[in-house]
Amino acid sequence: MENNWPLWEIFIRSKNGLSHKHVGSLHASDEEMAMQNARDVYTRRSEGVSIWLVESKHITASNPDNGDSMFDPANDKVYRHPTFYDLPEELKHI
């Protein structure tokens, strides 16, 4: 029998105040099952205080092959650089 359960991406926050981090993926029939499985698989040793899960089909990602154009620092846009602006003398720590 073929398993057509959706793929879920799992994010865990290890402590209050920290960001959630992607820890892995799993297949589950629905969000309740995904939450239970994520808890059992990724927080067995009390590694987390919060779990986020997202069905993978709802994630849009950039293509690594387009990285150069996607993350180009835009050197031709000088207004994005702090050297473009004249600062007053009283601002000594910027």
N, C-alpha and C positions, 0 to 999 in steps of 0.2 A: 504494500500500500504506500502510495506516495504522500509525503508530508508537504502540504502547501501552506503551512503556518507562516505568518509574516515574520520578518526579521525585526528585532527591536534593538536599539542602541541604548546602552545603560551608562548612566552618569551617577557617581557617588560623591557625596560631600563627606570628608573624613571628620571634620570638626566644625562646630558652629563658627561662622565668620569666614570660613574658607570657601573657595569656589568649588563647584562640582567639577569632577574630572571624568573624562570618558574612560571606562574600565573594560568595556567589551561589548559583545553582542550575543543575543540568543534568539531562538525561535520560540514563539508561544502563540496559542490560538487567539488570545485576547489580552487586554491590558491587565486584567486581574491576575491571570496566569503569569504574564511577563513580570509583574511586580513580585509575586511569590517566588518565582524562579530566580529573579535578580537578587532578592534577599538571600535565598539559600545558596546561590553560587558565589556572589560577590561580597557578602558581608558575614561569612561564616564565623569569623573571629572578631566580631564587633568592630569592623573597619570603618563603619559609616554611621552618620546620624541622619542622612537624607538620601533618598534615591529618586532620580529622575529617569524616566524612560520615554523614548520617542520611537514611534514606528519609522523604520528607515526610509520608507517611501515619502515621508514628509520632510526629509532633509535635502536641501539643495547645497551642493558643494562646488567650489571652483575646480577647474581642471588643472592638474599639476603641469600639463604641457603648455598651458597659457600663463604660467607663473610670471614670466618676464614682463608681459604687458599688464597683467593684473596688479602686480605689486611694484610697478615702476615708480620710483620716487618723484617723478614729475619735475625733473631738474629744470625744465623750461618754464616753470611757473614760480618765478622768484618770490612772489608774494607769499608763498608758503614757507619761506625761510626767514628766520628771525633777523638775518642781516639786511633784509629789505627795508626794515623800519628804523627810523632814527628815534632813539630813546632819550628822554631827558636825563641830565646829569645826576639828578637826585636818585635815580634808579641804579644803584651800584651793585646790587646782588642778582641781577638778571643776566 
